Amino acid sequence: MVRRRDDTDLRSGDALAEKIAEYARRVADEAPPLTEEQRAVLRELLRPSKRQNAA
Protein backbone atom coordinates (compact mmCIF):
# COMPACT_ATOMS: atom_id res chain seq x y z
CA MET A 1 0.00 0.00 0.00
CA VAL A 2 1.37 3.42 -0.95
CA ARG A 3 1.39 5.91 1.89
CA ARG A 4 0.34 9.52 1.37
CA ARG A 5 3.93 10.73 1.97
CA ASP A 6 5.11 8.50 -0.85
CA ASP A 7 2.61 10.10 -3.22
CA THR A 8 4.15 13.53 -2.50
CA ASP A 9 7.62 12.11 -3.10
CA LEU A 10 6.49 10.65 -6.42
CA ARG A 11 4.93 13.93 -7.51
CA SER A 12 8.12 15.78 -6.57
CA GLY A 13 10.13 13.26 -8.58
CA ASP A 14 7.83 13.67 -11.57
CA ALA A 15 8.17 17.46 -11.39
CA LEU A 16 11.96 17.19 -11.26
CA ALA A 17 11.99 14.75 -14.19
CA GLU A 18 9.88 17.18 -16.23
CA LYS A 19 12.28 20.04 -15.48
CA ILE A 20 15.25 17.90 -16.53
CA ALA A 21 13.46 16.88 -19.74
CA GLU A 22 12.59 20.52 -20.47
CA TYR A 23 16.23 21.53 -19.98
CA ALA A 24 17.43 18.68 -22.23
CA ARG A 25 14.99 19.73 -24.99
CA ARG A 26 16.11 23.36 -24.74
CA VAL A 27 19.80 22.42 -24.92
CA ALA A 28 19.14 20.08 -27.85
CA ASP A 29 17.24 22.81 -29.72
CA GLU A 30 20.16 25.23 -29.31
CA ALA A 31 22.88 22.74 -30.24
CA PRO A 32 24.35 22.56 -33.73
CA PRO A 33 23.38 19.55 -35.87
CA LEU A 34 25.30 16.33 -35.26
CA THR A 35 27.98 15.23 -37.68
CA GLU A 36 27.66 11.79 -39.25
CA GLU A 37 30.45 10.53 -36.96
CA GLN A 38 28.58 11.83 -33.90
CA ARG A 39 25.39 10.16 -35.11
CA ALA A 40 27.22 6.84 -35.46
CA VAL A 41 28.60 7.10 -31.92
CA LEU A 42 25.17 8.01 -30.56
CA ARG A 43 23.55 5.06 -32.35
CA GLU A 44 26.16 2.76 -30.80
CA LEU A 45 25.59 4.19 -27.32
CA LEU A 46 21.79 3.87 -27.59
CA ARG A 47 21.85 0.34 -28.96
CA PRO A 48 20.52 -2.14 -26.37
CA SER A 49 23.27 -4.20 -24.78
CA LYS A 50 23.19 -7.98 -24.90
CA ARG A 51 23.10 -8.08 -21.09
CA GLN A 52 19.83 -6.11 -21.02
CA ASN A 53 18.19 -8.50 -23.47
CA ALA A 54 19.32 -11.61 -21.59
CA ALA A 55 17.00 -10.98 -18.66
C-alpha positions in Angstrom: 0.0 0.0 0.0 1.4 3.4 -0.9 1.4 5.9 1.9 0.3 9.5 1.4 3.9 10.7 2.0 5.1 8.5 -0.9 2.6 10.1 -3.2 4.1 13.5 -2.5 7.6 12.1 -3.1 6.5 10.6 -6.4 4.9 13.9 -7.5 8.1 15.8 -6.6 10.1 13.3 -8.6 7.8 13.7 -11.6 8.2 17.5 -11.4 12.0 17.2 -11.3 12.0 14.8 -14.2 9.9 17.2 -16.2 12.3 20.0 -15.5 15.2 17.9 -16.5 13.5 16.9 -19.7 12.6 20.5 -20.5 16.2 21.5 -20.0 17.4 18.7 -22.2 15.0 19.7 -25.0 16.1 23.4 -24.7 19.8 22.4 -24.9 19.1 20.1 -27.9 17.2 22.8 -29.7 20.2 25.2 -29.3 22.9 22.7 -30.2 24.3 22.6 -33.7 23.4 19.5 -35.9 25.3 16.3 -35.3 28.0 15.2 -37.7 27.7 11.8 -39.3 30.4 10.5 -37.0 28.6 11.8 -33.9 25.4 10.2 -35.1 27.2 6.8 -35.5 28.6 7.1 -31.9 25.2 8.0 -30.6 23.5 5.1 -32.3 26.2 2.8 -30.8 25.6 4.2 -27.3 21.8 3.9 -27.6 21.9 0.3 -29.0 20.5 -2.1 -26.4 23.3 -4.2 -24.8 23.2 -8.0 -24.9 23.1 -8.1 -21.1 19.8 -6.1 -21.0 18.2 -8.5 -23.5 19.3 -11.6 -21.6 17.0 -11.0 -18.7 
